[in-house]
Amino acid sequence: MDAVPSEIDITDDGRTPLLLRAEAAAALCDTSLRTWRTWDVAGKTPQPIRIGRSLRWRASELHAWIAAGCPDRSTWQILQT
């Protein structure tokens, strides 16, 4: 696997970020940014958080989503209730 982008590198104080940009989310899933965006539009990723015009994904949610087998968004939302 290629080097992980700086967005998900451990911060100066030893913590990983709580929210990830699309580039970092794609890297976490070992896929390209273009594929990640395609998956997001198709509803195959967890729902991102919108902050202004920016989209972010919760790192903890992505880890749980991967552990659950990467279900589509609607299935994932049902599993979360």
mmCIF file of the N, C-alpha and C atoms, coordinates in Angstrom:
data_MODEL
# 
_entry.id   MODEL 
# 
loop_
_atom_site.group_PDB 
_atom_site.id 
_atom_site.type_symbol 
_atom_site.label_atom_id 
_atom_site.label_alt_id 
_atom_site.label_comp_id 
_atom_site.label_asym_id 
_atom_site.label_entity_id 
_atom_site.label_seq_id 
_atom_site.pdbx_PDB_ins_code 
_atom_site.Cartn_x 
_atom_site.Cartn_y 
_atom_site.Cartn_z 
_atom_site.occupancy 
_atom_site.B_iso_or_equiv 
_atom_site.pdbx_formal_charge 
_atom_site.auth_seq_id 
_atom_site.auth_comp_id 
_atom_site.auth_asym_id 
_atom_site.auth_atom_id 
_atom_site.pdbx_PDB_model_num 
ATOM 1   N N  . MET A 1 1  ? 0.852   -1.181 0.000  1.00 0.00 ? 1  MET A N  1 
ATOM 2   C CA . MET A 1 1  ? 0.000   0.000  0.000  1.00 0.00 ? 1  MET A CA 1 
ATOM 3   C C  . MET A 1 1  ? 0.889   1.232  0.000  1.00 0.00 ? 1  MET A C  1 
ATOM 4   N N  . ASP A 1 2  ? 0.489   2.246  -0.729 1.00 0.00 ? 2  ASP A N  1 
ATOM 5   C CA . ASP A 1 2  ? 1.260   3.478  -0.798 1.00 0.00 ? 2  ASP A CA 1 
ATOM 6   C C  . ASP A 1 2  ? 1.228   4.208  0.531  1.00 0.00 ? 2  ASP A C  1 
ATOM 7   N N  . ALA A 1 3  ? 2.101   5.193  0.634  1.00 0.00 ? 3  ALA A N  1 
ATOM 8   C CA . ALA A 1 3  ? 2.145   5.998  1.854  1.00 0.00 ? 3  ALA A CA 1 
ATOM 9   C C  . ALA A 1 3  ? 0.798   6.676  2.077  1.00 0.00 ? 3  ALA A C  1 
ATOM 10  N N  . VAL A 1 4  ? 0.405   6.759  3.304  1.00 0.00 ? 4  VAL A N  1 
ATOM 11  C CA . VAL A 1 4  ? -0.861  7.380  3.683  1.00 0.00 ? 4  VAL A CA 1 
ATOM 12  C C  . VAL A 1 4  ? -0.706  8.889  3.617  1.00 0.00 ? 4  VAL A C  1 
ATOM 13  N N  . PRO A 1 5  ? -1.674  9.609  3.048  1.00 0.00 ? 5  PRO A N  1 
ATOM 14  C CA . PRO A 1 5  ? -1.562  11.058 2.962  1.00 0.00 ? 5  PRO A CA 1 
ATOM 15  C C  . PRO A 1 5  ? -1.486  11.703 4.343  1.00 0.00 ? 5  PRO A C  1 
ATOM 16  N N  . SER A 1 6  ? -0.963  12.912 4.363  1.00 0.00 ? 6  SER A N  1 
ATOM 17  C CA . SER A 1 6  ? -0.751  13.607 5.627  1.00 0.00 ? 6  SER A CA 1 
ATOM 18  C C  . SER A 1 6  ? -2.043  13.867 6.388  1.00 0.00 ? 6  SER A C  1 
ATOM 19  N N  . GLU A 1 7  ? -3.200  13.861 5.713  1.00 0.00 ? 7  GLU A N  1 
ATOM 20  C CA . GLU A 1 7  ? -4.456  14.138 6.395  1.00 0.00 ? 7  GLU A CA 1 
ATOM 21  C C  . GLU A 1 7  ? -4.768  13.112 7.472  1.00 0.00 ? 7  GLU A C  1 
ATOM 22  N N  . ILE A 1 8  ? -4.254  11.882 7.329  1.00 0.00 ? 8  ILE A N  1 
ATOM 23  C CA . ILE A 1 8  ? -4.546  10.885 8.344  1.00 0.00 ? 8  ILE A CA 1 
ATOM 24  C C  . ILE A 1 8  ? -3.304  10.483 9.111  1.00 0.00 ? 8  ILE A C  1 
ATOM 25  N N  . ASP A 1 9  ? -2.210  11.166 8.885  1.00 0.00 ? 9  ASP A N  1 
ATOM 26  C CA . ASP A 1 9  ? -1.033  10.933 9.709  1.00 0.00 ? 9  ASP A CA 1 
ATOM 27  C C  . ASP A 1 9  ? -1.332  11.356 11.132 1.00 0.00 ? 9  ASP A C  1 
ATOM 28  N N  . ILE A 1 10 ? -0.613  10.798 12.040 1.00 0.00 ? 10 ILE A N  1 
ATOM 29  C CA . ILE A 1 10 ? -0.755  11.190 13.438 1.00 0.00 ? 10 ILE A CA 1 
ATOM 30  C C  . ILE A 1 10 ? -0.314  12.629 13.580 1.00 0.00 ? 10 ILE A C  1 
ATOM 31  N N  . THR A 1 11 ? -1.062  13.405 14.329 1.00 0.00 ? 11 THR A N  1 
ATOM 32  C CA . THR A 1 11 ? -0.758  14.819 14.515 1.00 0.00 ? 11 THR A CA 1 
ATOM 33  C C  . THR A 1 11 ? 0.438   14.987 15.447 1.00 0.00 ? 11 THR A C  1 
ATOM 34  N N  . ASP A 1 12 ? 0.891   16.220 15.602 1.00 0.00 ? 12 ASP A N  1 
ATOM 35  C CA . ASP A 1 12 ? 2.053   16.519 16.441 1.00 0.00 ? 12 ASP A CA 1 
ATOM 36  C C  . ASP A 1 12 ? 1.876   16.024 17.869 1.00 0.00 ? 12 ASP A C  1 
ATOM 37  N N  . ASP A 1 13 ? 0.650   16.030 18.354 1.00 0.00 ? 13 ASP A N  1 
ATOM 38  C CA . ASP A 1 13 ? 0.419   15.595 19.730 1.00 0.00 ? 13 ASP A CA 1 
ATOM 39  C C  . ASP A 1 13 ? 0.098   14.100 19.822 1.00 0.00 ? 13 ASP A C  1 
ATOM 40  N N  . GLY A 1 14 ? 0.298   13.357 18.724 1.00 0.00 ? 14 GLY A N  1 
ATOM 41  C CA . GLY A 1 14 ? 0.146   11.912 18.745 1.00 0.00 ? 14 GLY A CA 1 
ATOM 42  C C  . GLY A 1 14 ? -1.250  11.388 18.489 1.00 0.00 ? 14 GLY A C  1 
ATOM 43  N N  . ARG A 1 15 ? -2.172  12.259 18.123 1.00 0.00 ? 15 ARG A N  1 
ATOM 44  C CA . ARG A 1 15 ? -3.549  11.838 17.869 1.00 0.00 ? 15 ARG A CA 1 
ATOM 45  C C  . ARG A 1 15 ? -3.823  11.798 16.375 1.00 0.00 ? 15 ARG A C  1 
ATOM 46  N N  . THR A 1 16 ? -4.764  10.975 15.975 1.00 0.00 ? 16 THR A N  1 
ATOM 47  C CA . THR A 1 16 ? -5.225  10.986 14.593 1.00 0.00 ? 16 THR A CA 1 
ATOM 48  C C  . THR A 1 16 ? -6.433  11.910 14.514 1.00 0.00 ? 16 THR A C  1 
ATOM 49  N N  . PRO A 1 17 ? -6.686  12.518 13.363 1.00 0.00 ? 17 PRO A N  1 
ATOM 50  C CA . PRO A 1 17 ? -7.835  13.417 13.239 1.00 0.00 ? 17 PRO A CA 1 
ATOM 51  C C  . PRO A 1 17 ? -9.152  12.669 13.421 1.00 0.00 ? 17 PRO A C  1 
ATOM 52  N N  . LEU A 1 18 ? -10.143 13.350 13.934 1.00 0.00 ? 18 LEU A N  1 
ATOM 53  C CA . LEU A 1 18 ? -11.470 12.763 14.118 1.00 0.00 ? 18 LEU A CA 1 
ATOM 54  C C  . LEU A 1 18 ? -12.268 12.771 12.819 1.00 0.00 ? 18 LEU A C  1 
ATOM 55  N N  . LEU A 1 19 ? -12.053 13.789 11.989 1.00 0.00 ? 19 LEU A N  1 
ATOM 56  C CA . LEU A 1 19 ? -12.754 13.930 10.718 1.00 0.00 ? 19 LEU A CA 1 
ATOM 57  C C  . LEU A 1 19 ? -11.741 13.864 9.585  1.00 0.00 ? 19 LEU A C  1 
ATOM 58  N N  . LEU A 1 20 ? -12.121 13.163 8.513  1.00 0.00 ? 20 LEU A N  1 
ATOM 59  C CA . LEU A 1 20 ? -11.219 12.978 7.380  1.00 0.00 ? 20 LEU A CA 1 
ATOM 60  C C  . LEU A 1 20 ? -11.788 13.607 6.118  1.00 0.00 ? 20 LEU A C  1 
ATOM 61  N N  . ARG A 1 21 ? -10.923 14.228 5.348  1.00 0.00 ? 21 ARG A N  1 
ATOM 62  C CA . ARG A 1 21 ? -11.299 14.705 4.021  1.00 0.00 ? 21 ARG A CA 1 
ATOM 63  C C  . ARG A 1 21 ? -11.440 13.507 3.099  1.00 0.00 ? 21 ARG A C  1 
ATOM 64  N N  . ALA A 1 22 ? -12.004 13.718 1.928  1.00 0.00 ? 22 ALA A N  1 
ATOM 65  C CA . ALA A 1 22 ? -12.227 12.632 0.970  1.00 0.00 ? 22 ALA A CA 1 
ATOM 66  C C  . ALA A 1 22 ? -10.922 11.922 0.614  1.00 0.00 ? 22 ALA A C  1 
ATOM 67  N N  . GLU A 1 23 ? -9.836  12.675 0.456  1.00 0.00 ? 23 GLU A N  1 
ATOM 68  C CA . GLU A 1 23 ? -8.547  12.075 0.104  1.00 0.00 ? 23 GLU A CA 1 
ATOM 69  C C  . GLU A 1 23 ? -8.091  11.092 1.171  1.00 0.00 ? 23 GLU A C  1 
ATOM 70  N N  . ALA A 1 24 ? -8.262  11.478 2.428  1.00 0.00 ? 24 ALA A N  1 
ATOM 71  C CA . ALA A 1 24 ? -7.839  10.623 3.533  1.00 0.00 ? 24 ALA A CA 1 
ATOM 72  C C  . ALA A 1 24 ? -8.774  9.424  3.688  1.00 0.00 ? 24 ALA A C  1 
ATOM 73  N N  . ALA A 1 25 ? -10.074 9.634  3.491  1.00 0.00 ? 25 ALA A N  1 
ATOM 74  C CA . ALA A 1 25 ? -11.033 8.527  3.565  1.00 0.00 ? 25 ALA A CA 1 
ATOM 75  C C  . ALA A 1 25 ? -10.735 7.501  2.474  1.00 0.00 ? 25 ALA A C  1 
ATOM 76  N N  . ALA A 1 26 ? -10.435 7.984  1.271  1.00 0.00 ? 26 ALA A N  1 
ATOM 77  C CA . ALA A 1 26 ? -10.085 7.088  0.169  1.00 0.00 ? 26 ALA A CA 1 
ATOM 78  C C  . ALA A 1 26 ? -8.818  6.309  0.492  1.00 0.00 ? 26 ALA A C  1 
ATOM 79  N N  . ALA A 1 27 ? -7.827  6.980  1.044  1.00 0.00 ? 27 ALA A N  1 
ATOM 80  C CA . ALA A 1 27 ? -6.573  6.311  1.399  1.00 0.00 ? 27 ALA A CA 1 
ATOM 81  C C  . ALA A 1 27 ? -6.808  5.253  2.470  1.00 0.00 ? 27 ALA A C  1 
ATOM 82  N N  . LEU A 1 28 ? -7.668  5.551  3.434  1.00 0.00 ? 28 LEU A N  1 
ATOM 83  C CA . LEU A 1 28 ? -7.986  4.598  4.490  1.00 0.00 ? 28 LEU A CA 1 
ATOM 84  C C  . LEU A 1 28 ? -8.586  3.328  3.892  1.00 0.00 ? 28 LEU A C  1 
ATOM 85  N N  . CYS A 1 29 ? -9.356  3.484  2.825  1.00 0.00 ? 29 CYS A N  1 
ATOM 86  C CA . CYS A 1 29 ? -9.991  2.350  2.157  1.00 0.00 ? 29 CYS A CA 1 
ATOM 87  C C  . CYS A 1 29 ? -9.162  1.819  0.991  1.00 0.00 ? 29 CYS A C  1 
ATOM 88  N N  . ASP A 1 30 ? -7.950  2.310  0.861  1.00 0.00 ? 30 ASP A N  1 
ATOM 89  C CA . ASP A 1 30 ? -7.005  1.873  -0.177 1.00 0.00 ? 30 ASP A CA 1 
ATOM 90  C C  . ASP A 1 30 ? -7.618  1.949  -1.572 1.00 0.00 ? 30 ASP A C  1 
ATOM 91  N N  . THR A 1 31 ? -8.224  3.106  -1.857 1.00 0.00 ? 31 THR A N  1 
ATOM 92  C CA . THR A 1 31 ? -8.805  3.331  -3.168 1.00 0.00 ? 31 THR A CA 1 
ATOM 93  C C  . THR A 1 31 ? -8.451  4.741  -3.628 1.00 0.00 ? 31 THR A C  1 
ATOM 94  N N  . SER A 1 32 ? -8.714  5.029  -4.871 1.00 0.00 ? 32 SER A N  1 
ATOM 95  C CA . SER A 1 32 ? -8.405  6.356  -5.406 1.00 0.00 ? 32 SER A CA 1 
ATOM 96  C C  . SER A 1 32 ? -9.462  7.366  -4.968 1.00 0.00 ? 32 SER A C  1 
ATOM 97  N N  . LEU A 1 33 ? -9.102  8.620  -5.035 1.00 0.00 ? 33 LEU A N  1 
ATOM 98  C CA . LEU A 1 33 ? -10.052 9.687  -4.716 1.00 0.00 ? 33 LEU A CA 1 
ATOM 99  C C  . LEU A 1 33 ? -11.239 9.643  -5.673 1.00 0.00 ? 33 LEU A C  1 
ATOM 100 N N  . ARG A 1 34 ? -10.979 9.411  -6.932 1.00 0.00 ? 34 ARG A N  1 
ATOM 101 C CA . ARG A 1 34 ? -12.067 9.359  -7.917 1.00 0.00 ? 34 ARG A CA 1 
ATOM 102 C C  . ARG A 1 34 ? -13.045 8.230  -7.586 1.00 0.00 ? 34 ARG A C  1 
ATOM 103 N N  . THR A 1 35 ? -12.515 7.061  -7.232 1.00 0.00 ? 35 THR A N  1 
ATOM 104 C CA . THR A 1 35 ? -13.383 5.943  -6.861 1.00 0.00 ? 35 THR A CA 1 
ATOM 105 C C  . THR A 1 35 ? -14.161 6.269  -5.608 1.00 0.00 ? 35 THR A C  1 
ATOM 106 N N  . TRP A 1 36 ? -13.514 6.882  -4.610 1.00 0.00 ? 36 TRP A N  1 
ATOM 107 C CA . TRP A 1 36 ? -14.208 7.256  -3.371 1.00 0.00 ? 36 TRP A CA 1 
ATOM 108 C C  . TRP A 1 36 ? -15.370 8.197  -3.664 1.00 0.00 ? 36 TRP A C  1 
ATOM 109 N N  . ARG A 1 37 ? -15.129 9.192  -4.503 1.00 0.00 ? 37 ARG A N  1 
ATOM 110 C CA . ARG A 1 37 ? -16.200 10.139 -4.836 1.00 0.00 ? 37 ARG A CA 1 
ATOM 111 C C  . ARG A 1 37 ? -17.344 9.448  -5.589 1.00 0.00 ? 37 ARG A C  1 
ATOM 112 N N  . THR A 1 38 ? -17.006 8.504  -6.454 1.00 0.00 ? 38 THR A N  1 
ATOM 113 C CA . THR A 1 38 ? -18.026 7.735  -7.166 1.00 0.00 ? 38 THR A CA 1 
ATOM 114 C C  . THR A 1 38 ? -18.858 6.921  -6.182 1.00 0.00 ? 38 THR A C  1 
ATOM 115 N N  . TRP A 1 39 ? -18.184 6.267  -5.247 1.00 0.00 ? 39 TRP A N  1 
ATOM 116 C CA . TRP A 1 39 ? -18.888 5.492  -4.222 1.00 0.00 ? 39 TRP A CA 1 
ATOM 117 C C  . TRP A 1 39 ? -19.799 6.401  -3.396 1.00 0.00 ? 39 TRP A C  1 
ATOM 118 N N  . ASP A 1 40 ? -19.305 7.591  -3.037 1.00 0.00 ? 40 ASP A N  1 
ATOM 119 C CA . ASP A 1 40 ? -20.107 8.508  -2.223 1.00 0.00 ? 40 ASP A CA 1 
ATOM 120 C C  . ASP A 1 40 ? -21.374 8.924  -2.957 1.00 0.00 ? 40 ASP A C  1 
ATOM 121 N N  . VAL A 1 41 ? -21.242 9.314  -4.214 1.00 0.00 ? 41 VAL A N  1 
ATOM 122 C CA . VAL A 1 41 ? -22.404 9.735  -5.005 1.00 0.00 ? 41 VAL A CA 1 
ATOM 123 C C  . VAL A 1 41 ? -23.397 8.583  -5.155 1.00 0.00 ? 41 VAL A C  1 
ATOM 124 N N  . ALA A 1 42 ? -22.879 7.353  -5.260 1.00 0.00 ? 42 ALA A N  1 
ATOM 125 C CA . ALA A 1 42 ? -23.741 6.173  -5.423 1.00 0.00 ? 42 ALA A CA 1 
ATOM 126 C C  . ALA A 1 42 ? -24.312 5.674  -4.092 1.00 0.00 ? 42 ALA A C  1 
ATOM 127 N N  . GLY A 1 43 ? -23.944 6.301  -2.986 1.00 0.00 ? 43 GLY A N  1 
ATOM 128 C CA . GLY A 1 43 ? -24.464 5.892  -1.684 1.00 0.00 ? 43 GLY A CA 1 
ATOM 129 C C  . GLY A 1 43 ? -23.812 4.641  -1.137 1.00 0.00 ? 43 GLY A C  1 
ATOM 130 N N  . LYS A 1 44 ? -22.553 4.424  -1.487 1.00 0.00 ? 44 LYS A N  1 
ATOM 131 C CA . LYS A 1 44 ? -21.851 3.225  -1.023 1.00 0.00 ? 44 LYS A CA 1 
ATOM 132 C C  . LYS A 1 44 ? -20.910 3.497  0.139  1.00 0.00 ? 44 LYS A C  1 
ATOM 133 N N  . THR A 1 45 ? -20.898 4.714  0.647  1.00 0.00 ? 45 THR A N  1 
ATOM 134 C CA . THR A 1 45 ? -20.059 5.086  1.786  1.00 0.00 ? 45 THR A CA 1 
ATOM 135 C C  . THR A 1 45 ? -20.961 5.593  2.909  1.00 0.00 ? 45 THR A C  1 
ATOM 136 N N  . PRO A 1 46 ? -20.439 5.666  4.127  1.00 0.00 ? 46 PRO A N  1 
ATOM 137 C CA . PRO A 1 46 ? -21.232 6.308  5.180  1.00 0.00 ? 46 PRO A CA 1 
ATOM 138 C C  . PRO A 1 46 ? -21.540 7.761  4.804  1.00 0.00 ? 46 PRO A C  1 
ATOM 139 N N  . GLN A 1 47 ? -22.613 8.277  5.349  1.00 0.00 ? 47 GLN A N  1 
ATOM 140 C CA . GLN A 1 47 ? -23.014 9.668  5.088  1.00 0.00 ? 47 GLN A CA 1 
ATOM 141 C C  . GLN A 1 47 ? -21.934 10.615 5.608  1.00 0.00 ? 47 GLN A C  1 
ATOM 142 N N  . PRO A 1 48 ? -21.428 11.498 4.766  1.00 0.00 ? 48 PRO A N  1 
ATOM 143 C CA . PRO A 1 48 ? -20.443 12.461 5.266  1.00 0.00 ? 48 PRO A CA 1 
ATOM 144 C C  . PRO A 1 48 ? -21.104 13.561 6.089  1.00 0.00 ? 48 PRO A C  1 
ATOM 145 N N  . ILE A 1 49 ? -20.287 14.270 6.808  1.00 0.00 ? 49 ILE A N  1 
ATOM 146 C CA . ILE A 1 49 ? -20.727 15.431 7.575  1.00 0.00 ? 49 ILE A CA 1 
ATOM 147 C C  . ILE A 1 49 ? -20.431 16.656 6.721  1.00 0.00 ? 49 ILE A C  1 
ATOM 148 N N  . ARG A 1 50 ? -21.400 17.529 6.572  1.00 0.00 ? 50 ARG A N  1 
ATOM 149 C CA . ARG A 1 50 ? -21.186 18.760 5.811  1.00 0.00 ? 50 ARG A CA 1 
ATOM 150 C C  . ARG A 1 50 ? -20.902 19.882 6.797  1.00 0.00 ? 50 ARG A C  1 
ATOM 151 N N  . ILE A 1 51 ? -19.767 20.526 6.597  1.00 0.00 ? 51 ILE A N  1 
ATOM 152 C CA . ILE A 1 51 ? -19.384 21.709 7.382  1.00 0.00 ? 51 ILE A CA 1 
ATOM 153 C C  . ILE A 1 51 ? -19.182 22.822 6.367  1.00 0.00 ? 51 ILE A C  1 
ATOM 154 N N  . GLY A 1 52 ? -20.161 23.689 6.289  1.00 0.00 ? 52 GLY A N  1 
ATOM 155 C CA . GLY A 1 52 ? -20.123 24.695 5.227  1.00 0.00 ? 52 GLY A CA 1 
ATOM 156 C C  . GLY A 1 52 ? -20.226 23.987 3.886  1.00 0.00 ? 52 GLY A C  1 
ATOM 157 N N  . ARG A 1 53 ? -19.233 24.196 3.028  1.00 0.00 ? 53 ARG A N  1 
ATOM 158 C CA . ARG A 1 53 ? -19.202 23.534 1.732  1.00 0.00 ? 53 ARG A CA 1 
ATOM 159 C C  . ARG A 1 53 ? -18.308 22.303 1.735  1.00 0.00 ? 53 ARG A C  1 
ATOM 160 N N  . SER A 1 54 ? -17.732 21.998 2.877  1.00 0.00 ? 54 SER A N  1 
ATOM 161 C CA . SER A 1 54 ? -16.793 20.876 2.982  1.00 0.00 ? 54 SER A CA 1 
ATOM 162 C C  . SER A 1 54 ? -17.487 19.607 3.453  1.00 0.00 ? 54 SER A C  1 
ATOM 163 N N  . LEU A 1 55 ? -17.027 18.478 2.940  1.00 0.00 ? 55 LEU A N  1 
ATOM 164 C CA . LEU A 1 55 ? -17.500 17.178 3.388  1.00 0.00 ? 55 LEU A CA 1 
ATOM 165 C C  . LEU A 1 55 ? -16.392 16.499 4.174  1.00 0.00 ? 55 LEU A C  1 
ATOM 166 N N  . ARG A 1 56 ? -16.765 15.890 5.288  1.00 0.00 ? 56 ARG A N  1 
ATOM 167 C CA . ARG A 1 56 ? -15.806 15.147 6.112  1.00 0.00 ? 56 ARG A CA 1 
ATOM 168 C C  . ARG A 1 56 ? -16.464 13.845 6.554  1.00 0.00 ? 56 ARG A C  1 
ATOM 169 N N  . TRP A 1 57 ? -15.646 12.828 6.770  1.00 0.00 ? 57 TRP A N  1 
ATOM 170 C CA . TRP A 1 57 ? -16.110 11.543 7.276  1.00 0.00 ? 57 TRP A CA 1 
ATOM 171 C C  . TRP A 1 57 ? -15.484 11.309 8.634  1.00 0.00 ? 57 TRP A C  1 
ATOM 172 N N  . ARG A 1 58 ? -16.275 10.759 9.560  1.00 0.00 ? 58 ARG A N  1 
ATOM 173 C CA . ARG A 1 58 ? -15.773 10.436 10.895 1.00 0.00 ? 58 ARG A CA 1 
ATOM 174 C C  . ARG A 1 58 ? -14.826 9.250  10.769 1.00 0.00 ? 58 ARG A C  1 
ATOM 175 N N  . ALA A 1 59 ? -13.604 9.394  11.259 1.00 0.00 ? 59 ALA A N  1 
ATOM 176 C CA . ALA A 1 59 ? -12.624 8.314  11.195 1.00 0.00 ? 59 ALA A CA 1 
ATOM 177 C C  . ALA A 1 59 ? -13.140 7.080  11.931 1.00 0.00 ? 59 ALA A C  1 
ATOM 178 N N  . SER A 1 60 ? -13.722 7.274  13.103 1.00 0.00 ? 60 SER A N  1 
ATOM 179 C CA . SER A 1 60 ? -14.226 6.141  13.877 1.00 0.00 ? 60 SER A CA 1 
ATOM 180 C C  . SER A 1 60 ? -15.344 5.409  13.138 1.00 0.00 ? 60 SER A C  1 
ATOM 181 N N  . GLU A 1 61 ? -16.199 6.168  12.456 1.00 0.00 ? 61 GLU A N  1 
ATOM 182 C CA . GLU A 1 61 ? -17.288 5.545  11.708 1.00 0.00 ? 61 GLU A CA 1 
ATOM 183 C C  . GLU A 1 61 ? -16.745 4.755  10.523 1.00 0.00 ? 61 GLU A C  1 
ATOM 184 N N  . LEU A 1 62 ? -15.742 5.287  9.857  1.00 0.00 ? 62 LEU A N  1 
ATOM 185 C CA . LEU A 1 62 ? -15.158 4.561  8.729  1.00 0.00 ? 62 LEU A CA 1 
ATOM 186 C C  . LEU A 1 62 ? -14.539 3.247  9.182  1.00 0.00 ? 62 LEU A C  1 
ATOM 187 N N  . HIS A 1 63 ? -13.863 3.256  10.326 1.00 0.00 ? 63 HIS A N  1 
ATOM 188 C CA . HIS A 1 63 ? -13.277 2.015  10.851 1.00 0.00 ? 63 HIS A CA 1 
ATOM 189 C C  . HIS A 1 63 ? -14.379 0.993  11.157 1.00 0.00 ? 63 HIS A C  1 
ATOM 190 N N  . ALA A 1 64 ? -15.472 1.436  11.765 1.00 0.00 ? 64 ALA A N  1 
ATOM 191 C CA . ALA A 1 64 ? -16.589 0.544  12.082 1.00 0.00 ? 64 ALA A CA 1 
ATOM 192 C C  . ALA A 1 64 ? -17.265 0.047  10.800 1.00 0.00 ? 64 ALA A C  1 
ATOM 193 N N  . TRP A 1 65 ? -17.405 0.917  9.824  1.00 0.00 ? 65 TRP A N  1 
ATOM 194 C CA . TRP A 1 65 ? -18.011 0.570  8.538  1.00 0.00 ? 65 TRP A CA 1 
ATOM 195 C C  . TRP A 1 65 ? -17.191 -0.500 7.829  1.00 0.00 ? 65 TRP A C  1 
ATOM 196 N N  . ILE A 1 66 ? -15.881 -0.341 7.838  1.00 0.00 ? 66 ILE A N  1 
ATOM 197 C CA . ILE A 1 66 ? -14.996 -1.329 7.220  1.00 0.00 ? 66 ILE A CA 1 
ATOM 198 C C  . ILE A 1 66 ? -15.120 -2.663 7.953  1.00 0.00 ? 66 ILE A C  1 
ATOM 199 N N  . ALA A 1 67 ? -15.117 -2.616 9.287  1.00 0.00 ? 67 ALA A N  1 
ATOM 200 C CA . ALA A 1 67 ? -15.243 -3.843 10.084 1.00 0.00 ? 67 ALA A CA 1 
ATOM 201 C C  . ALA A 1 67 ? -16.568 -4.558 9.811  1.00 0.00 ? 67 ALA A C  1 
ATOM 202 N N  . ALA A 1 68 ? -17.601 -3.793 9.444  1.00 0.00 ? 68 ALA A N  1 
ATOM 203 C CA . ALA A 1 68 ? -18.917 -4.369 9.153  1.00 0.00 ? 68 ALA A CA 1 
ATOM 204 C C  . ALA A 1 68 ? -19.022 -4.876 7.718  1.00 0.00 ? 68 ALA A C  1 
ATOM 205 N N  . GLY A 1 69 ? -17.962 -4.759 6.944  1.00 0.00 ? 69 GLY A N  1 
ATOM 206 C CA . GLY A 1 69 ? -17.970 -5.263 5.577  1.00 0.00 ? 69 GLY A CA 1 
ATOM 207 C C  . GLY A 1 69 ? -18.337 -4.249 4.518  1.00 0.00 ? 69 GLY A C  1 
ATOM 208 N N  . CYS A 1 70 ? -18.281 -2.966 4.846  1.00 0.00 ? 70 CYS A N  1 
ATOM 209 C CA . CYS A 1 70 ? -18.543 -1.871 3.900  1.00 0.00 ? 70 CYS A CA 1 
ATOM 210 C C  . CYS A 1 70 ? -19.938 -1.947 3.265  1.00 0.00 ? 70 CYS A C  1 
ATOM 211 N N  . PRO A 1 71 ? -20.989 -2.027 4.082  1.00 0.00 ? 71 PRO A N  1 
ATOM 212 C CA . PRO A 1 71 ? -22.344 -2.060 3.507  1.00 0.00 ? 71 PRO A CA 1 
ATOM 213 C C  . PRO A 1 71 ? -22.689 -0.721 2.852  1.00 0.00 ? 71 PRO A C  1 
ATOM 214 N N  . ASP A 1 72 ? -23.697 -0.737 1.984  1.00 0.00 ? 72 ASP A N  1 
ATOM 215 C CA . ASP A 1 72 ? -24.099 0.526  1.366  1.00 0.00 ? 72 ASP A CA 1 
ATOM 216 C C  . ASP A 1 72 ? -24.677 1.455  2.430  1.00 0.00 ? 72 ASP A C  1 
ATOM 217 N N  . ARG A 1 73 ? -24.848 2.713  2.064  1.00 0.00 ? 73 ARG A N  1 
ATOM 218 C CA . ARG A 1 73 ? -25.251 3.750  3.023  1.00 0.00 ? 73 ARG A CA 1 
ATOM 219 C C  . ARG A 1 73 ? -26.568 3.437  3.719  1.00 0.00 ? 73 ARG A C  1 
ATOM 220 N N  . SER A 1 74 ? -27.575 3.008  2.969  1.00 0.00 ? 74 SER A N  1 
ATOM 221 C CA . SER A 1 74 ? -28.877 2.755  3.599  1.00 0.00 ? 74 SER A CA 1 
ATOM 222 C C  . SER A 1 74 ? -28.786 1.586  4.578  1.00 0.00 ? 74 SER A C  1 
ATOM 223 N N  . THR A 1 75 ? -28.077 0.535  4.216  1.00 0.00 ? 75 THR A N  1 
ATOM 224 C CA . THR A 1 75 ? -27.895 -0.596 5.130  1.00 0.00 ? 75 THR A CA 1 
ATOM 225 C C  . THR A 1 75 ? -27.100 -0.161 6.348  1.00 0.00 ? 75 THR A C  1 
ATOM 226 N N  . TRP A 1 76 ? -26.064 0.626  6.137  1.00 0.00 ? 76 TRP A N  1 
ATOM 227 C CA . TRP A 1 76 ? -25.244 1.103  7.246  1.00 0.00 ? 76 TRP A CA 1 
ATOM 228 C C  . TRP A 1 76 ? -26.075 1.940  8.228  1.00 0.00 ? 76 TRP A C  1 
ATOM 229 N N  . GLN A 1 77 ? -26.930 2.799  7.709  1.00 0.00 ? 77 GLN A N  1 
ATOM 230 C CA . GLN A 1 77 ? -27.769 3.616  8.583  1.00 0.00 ? 77 GLN A CA 1 
ATOM 231 C C  . GLN A 1 77 ? -28.720 2.754  9.401  1.00 0.00 ? 77 GLN A C  1 
ATOM 232 N N  . ILE A 1 78 ? -29.232 1.698  8.818  1.00 0.00 ? 78 ILE A N  1 
ATOM 233 C CA . ILE A 1 78 ? -30.096 0.776  9.559  1.00 0.00 ? 78 ILE A CA 1 
ATOM 234 C C  . ILE A 1 78 ? -29.307 0.074  10.651 1.00 0.00 ? 78 ILE A C  1 
ATOM 235 N N  . LEU A 1 79 ? -28.097 -0.350 10.341 1.00 0.00 ? 79 LEU A N  1 
ATOM 236 C CA . LEU A 1 79 ? -27.245 -1.016 11.330 1.00 0.00 ? 79 LEU A CA 1 
ATOM 237 C C  . LEU A 1 79 ? -26.876 -0.105 12.490 1.00 0.00 ? 79 LEU A C  1 
ATOM 238 N N  . GLN A 1 80 ? -26.888 1.196  12.276 1.00 0.00 ? 80 GLN A N  1 
ATOM 239 C CA . GLN A 1 80 ? -26.507 2.150  13.308 1.00 0.00 ? 80 GLN A CA 1 
ATOM 240 C C  . GLN A 1 80 ? -27.641 2.454  14.287 1.00 0.00 ? 80 GLN A C  1 
ATOM 241 N N  . THR A 1 81 ? -28.857 2.035  13.964 1.00 0.00 ? 81 THR A N  1 
ATOM 242 C CA . THR A 1 81 ? -29.989 2.323  14.853 1.00 0.00 ? 81 THR A CA 1 
ATOM 243 C C  . THR A 1 81 ? -30.233 1.214  15.834 1.00 0.00 ? 81 THR A C  1 
# 
